[in-house]
Amino acid sequence: MNREEQEPASYDEESIKTLDWKEHIRKRPGMYIGKLGNGSSQDDGIYILIKEVTDNAIDEYMMGFGKKIDITISEHIVKVRDYGRGVPLGKLIDVSAKMNTGAKYDSKVFKKSVGLNGVGIKAVNALSENFIISSAREGKKKSVEFSKGEVVKEYSIKNTEEVNGTEVSFYPDKELFGEFHFMSEYVENLLWNYVYLNSGLNIYLNKKRFYSKNGLLDLLNANINIECRYPIIHLKGEDIEIALTHGNQYGEEYYSFVNGQHTTQGGTHLIAFREGIIKTIREFYKKDFDVSDIRSSVIGAISVKIEEPIFESQTKTKLGSKEIAPDGIGVRNFIVDFMSKELDNFLHKNSETAELLLSKIQESERERKAMSGIKKLARDRAKKANLHNKKLRDCKVHYNSKNERRMETTIFITEGDSASGSITKSRDVATQAVFSLKGKPLNTYGLTKKIVYQNEEFNLLQAALNIEDGLEDLRYKNIVIATDADVDGMHIRLLLITFFLNFFPDVIKKKHLYILQTPLFRVRNKKQTFYCYNEKERVTAIEKCGKNAEITRFKGLGEISPDEFKYFIGKDIRLDPVISNKENSIPEMLTFYMGKNTPERQKFIVNNLQIDEV
């Protein structure tokens, strides 16, 4: 039946539906936790669940109650125990299962906290197969157990010798999250950020201690794995803290926080921080430097504390507040004024740092002028190429838009026409784009950014991602390298990772780069088909299919038909995140793996070679 022939749906009293709080959260989880996911991405919902519960414990610490938080993760069960005041025993059900309920509406009880809308742990409760909240308070203890937001059992109040505090235990619902897993890297990053922003707080994850004495100074020291041009500038004031330096990398790198919340998408405060850097440096040196020369290679962090922050979503990744308080100073003026005074004072008192900073800006200025002609030619070439070639099959929704599906946006970087053709025919045209490489890309180790503009492949890739001037306008949330699972495919992966590490390291540091897992085998009989990603899965599939099992070994992506490919890039997509280990120096790592030390690398390969028999 075509559109004209369809009968219009009736619009009457039966069309109007009212969902209770838990049904609404379970039906529209994206409104509360961003997305579901299985744990392979740092912004998958299972990490937001941990954050929502931990935020409450952090707010207790910020109000001066409890200096320790215990967290355990075991068998998919998460427990968070704080040592604050403890939820009033008679309100355990209300704070866990009644929307718009909480003490944070009372600014006398909670000032400058993260959660102000009374949703937090209600979302955790509704999205958990099992959720238990317990409170110890003044020698009494009470617990309530829930399942998917429904009360399973309310325990009576009993005497206890436990110290005051609240414990929340939850098991995310597999019906929603599937076969999820927690990646320790992502959980630990979350906890490190908490302690960097709350000096003196101890957090224990499965008995591993997370502690910071020097706040944002510790944060930058932990995250910088390149050489700084001058010692980190660390400044603190009432309700504001900044740390700042310049490295040798291309682009800028920022960490921004509001009331202890990591605002990964920035917002009002980050815009003001960047503006404050420009304004202060221009005034200090009395020279109208180009903005790009000042901010090139900046590594900075800012944390502000404000009352009643306004975030642009429930996941609180971007600050929208224009004011510090309803009748207070504007966020912009507050930050810019602090920078103008404190950073200026610091540079006057530390002439050696001031000279090194000036030298870095002048170096960036010379490089920019030398590159200006090359950049213009490259941009013109990219615009012309985009009109005529088919290297990029774009999608309709982009990460830098306000579309509700922006978090799903993905670009697959493939090699060869057959592989890109299969993915193109299988993809979701709304959120999935495909970029096709022509052969193996260049090894960019030891090369300058000039090569990005002179090399057609890299110039067009940079233009497709829209990352020339940083990640602010990145067009895709996930950048996925989709190559064959053979030696050539592995080599292409390494070359692309080298490209990003060299010129756009933030793509990796901000967890945007992934490797697509595709099946190695198809095992089937007349009744069922299994796609297997490793030998163990193949053996299991053969057992299920029996002696008549038909086994196919996929040699490359091009051998997988579009009808089959849709299963591998849909909701069950398997992605391996590319993670930059903080302990490893990027220059040293690139030198070893991509440099000219062939004998040393060959020895490493021989000593670490593992052969899987198939």
Steps between C-alpha positions, in 0.01 A plus 500: 500500500648837402482814713191638325309174552576465873215563737580777753550377856213590727571783745267460796506448877672164454791674326591694814727296728656576835815312596604478862856611583671163463319412177605833350865450597506144364324603179718810444833424673684735265336798671659400830827320430585606144500152348510136603803325351690195625795672669738528204458879489576730795162674468298179499215502747648255749769757586237772537327275755823482705542875468148582614540300820854625566392862440281477809793376709719781362238759591512376860879547503469848349265595781762386753372153592717190452850487356479156341290317241518123449407355160503136400421350159463124491300269273324801340385623843604851606505615863564857608531579873552852628559617856286809496188580697292211369163545330222561757363150561140589434583638156694208344216408265431862409860582401523178298159481338324836503591748227595857588580396855826578676678726749690688230204730441588648839810713442566510874550122505683459167685795345674482164408137441476318168149357515214741536211338315424204726551239224847344558464176691136461392635434150751252644218328689268478198775365273629238745396138535579531869545820702552519877539818701599497867553785743676497836415801712558563869507132601205394282497332160239440233510338154264481203535262206364574151483333162454718190370777724245288685537441875584134564551521874509775758703397804412624845724740690755328721780598734849514352857580594581612146620856453264744332473485124312365199567187297350436157537166324371446146512247219424659158215332316632264232165528326603858414881493499555152358825319576671806641841526664678766703836617361731583789663781297171691477398447861844602627501815284170597658634447853828682433306803387297492821811507720682760289204729558464417869848514652518292816222260403583127501315275258564125504404285201532133593750620765711699250551852633429816300629818664628842394678766700549768233175496304517608136879509513492125566241456225718660232814322620315168478358564153795664330727247333693750289759761592364832629651826377494646853393387850124471551341824622263411786266767640222473757235742620166482673283266294753483214819307422702490179811324371669597176805427283604456136629176350635411158187332368275632226169645611369573848413278793263598781343345809202689640291443811202651679431407862713189453318399182721429197344711225645308206321727253611819672252784513489855633791461742737346242422773246581760767821318599629503143400863462677586825824341375491711181410825674760467777788402272429779250486756780809366680723503190324810357470334162194397297603138442284286272263284706627179339862584588416539869281193528708266285624212723321631811432240768267636765252410771233706673268423788229734625241466772169674451158491658215352298698412183299460181615211282382435147404138572437262788848350449648844586777500240456863392442807718239744377496736799554864422513606865680387816180548700153641418612845614876442467789574266490359149706184449699664222592811701582295809749278314649764270550741793674227702730419207577868430610554858657171613664383177634848436645513854658157453673597174635821657644301791638215284700662220662173385159339442383817326796485261442132419132569437584786266748282313233235444249755366757646262589151378133428427474834320792415269358156425154639427634754252714238329199269469238755396542449124508121527186498718304714252589274209411191706162640604413590143604152388289336773190705408541413134558132576190482721289615207622235261634193678339223698759463773248621756148361520366735762215453746211736576563561872828639631666510843522880493123533451228507764324192365408249773687226308829695489663257750450215251686670214776280360740514206659178376846539345540210258753383240387381159182532296350162596518560876375858479225385264375235744497742793335774292214270401457373857533821700242718668506801266377726780802456729769294322745638242769319299841633393691286250881495499694443180763245592723520806537846652838664551706437814496848654754429773756781516308718252359848565138603462586633155452144374135502614427769242727369225384137518163464326375214720577675830381837377162357398473296822574809709236693304245217537549490879510881520787498751752740347447753780429253781211277609243772567323432170583130466235354268485145641493373857672171408786469252525131418789338313346212302773290339554132429617283789824409322856633489418772247194605697700518821764711324237746377366528856847585630554761230168669574558493878844654437333776295261585784765478774731728303259771393168457681577324832179636655303264275653215703518675839132593480415137413366556148714239317401133476587181314207311349485133591366283221441127510770259391261208445142422408368170634154388392264216428154505345341641816746747652798723422778617731762768432816433698765754591756257641587132522309447824177630348560282191531184711184586693308566177611167348374319811161670464471435126611138519691283255336654195634846579617707203805709594610806301822688573469868403826619349398865467218747548424492131395134530222586744180582315305819578212288633736349755698817570196675644518268802857609579450876484156514660398498865731202571807669351827398668754778536845496660590847628845635418634614838811705560668373816595793723820325604627483142669794331342547157828606333686201648221262404490626140878484477501136606205372297516721189863621486804360323616274783415187298736251679375603844137472389558161336647369825194626691264330254683166518504507882129585522365300208185297568369256240133403506430168332189501286 
